[in-house]
Amino acid sequence: MNPERKSGAQIIVGSQWGDEGKGLISAYITKRDQAAIVARAGVGPNAEHGYFLTEQGPYIKTNQLPLGWILNPESKIRIGSGVAVNPELLLEEIGKFGLEERVLVDYRCPIITKNHIEAERKSKGMQAIGSTFSGSGFCRADFILRRTQQAQDVPELKPFLTDVSKEVNRTAEKEIVVVESSQGTWLSLALSPDYPNTTSDNVTAMAAGDDVGLNWQKIKEVIMVVKTLPTREGQGSLWTEELTQEEMASRGVVEYSSIGGAIRRKGSGINWEMLAYATELNGATQIALTFCEHYDPKVKNVKTVDGITDRLWQLIEKVRVETGVPVTVLNTGKPYNSIVDLTGQEIDWSQVAKDLILPKEV
C-alpha cells in the first residue's frame, strides 16, 4: 500500500444531545478526504441531517440517508445493517436527489412499518421524550424480538441490497470510508444518565461502527462534533444553565426544533465534565467545534484562520485541555462553506459549488 494514500474509516459522532452539525462535518470530511463511501449509522430515520446553502436557505435535509455525500459526487452511499429503514422514505430521498446509482442498503436492515409509526404516535412515553415519531424505536423493539421484516423481505428494495459490512471493511483497506452517526452520545440508551429520556440504542462511535459492521481495526479517526452552545429536544437535562428564550433572541442564537418547530432549549455553555466523559466513551481523536458564531458573533461565516478571534481561540484551547484532543475543524455559520480547517488542508470551494448535489425541486 502506498503510505501516502489515505485509507481507513473515519467515524463522525455527536458529543452531546444531537443537532451538533454532524451532517455538515461529514460532508466536509467526505469531500476533503475524497471518501469512497459515506455510510449511515445510527438508530434510523429519526435523526434529521441538514445543510444550509446560504444564510437564508434553502435548507437541504435527509432523514434516512446520510448527508456526507452532498459535496462529493464520487462517494458511494450506504446504510448499515443496524439502521432501521423506512422503505417509502428511503425511496423518496433517493428519487429526490437522483441517487439511484449511488445508494445501497444492507440486506439485514430492520424495516419500519406504518404500524410502528402509528404506535409511536399513540405512545405518551414517546411524546414525553420528544420523539420524532419515525417508528424507529418500535421497529427496533420488534427487531430485538425477531418479528420485524428485514430489507431483503421488501420487494421494492431488491435493486438496492448489498452486504454493507463486507464492502465497508474491504474498501477501508485502501480508501477512506466515512461513517456518519446520528443524534448524540448523551442520548445513548445504555449510557445516558437521563434514562428513559433517551433514544432506542447507543449512539457512540463504537455503536456507529457496529451499525455498519465495521472491524474496529479499520477505524482510523473518531471525529467528535461539539456544539459550542448545546441544545436538546424533549425532556432531560442539558447539564448546564439554560438560556431563556429572551436571552436567545437578544443574542441571535434561536434554533427551531425539527419536531413541530418549537424553540429548542439551549445551554449557556459546554459542561466540561460531560464533554471529557464523552471523549473517553467515544475514543475521540479529533474534535469539530460547531456553531462557533453562537459563541462569538464576530466569527460569523469566517472561512480562514486569520478570522478567528481571541475569544474563540481561548475556547478552542479550553476544549483541547479538557479533552486532551485537538480541535481540527470549525463551523462558523449556516452556509455550507462556513468552515475553517485547522489542519491546514483546503478544498476548492468554487469546484464544490459546481458539484453540489441538490434536490430536484431546488
Summary of the structure (lengths in Angstrom):
residues: 362
radius of gyration: 19.1
end to end distance: 42.0
largest distance: 57.0
contacts: 1287
relative contact order: 0.18
helix: 36%
strand: 19%
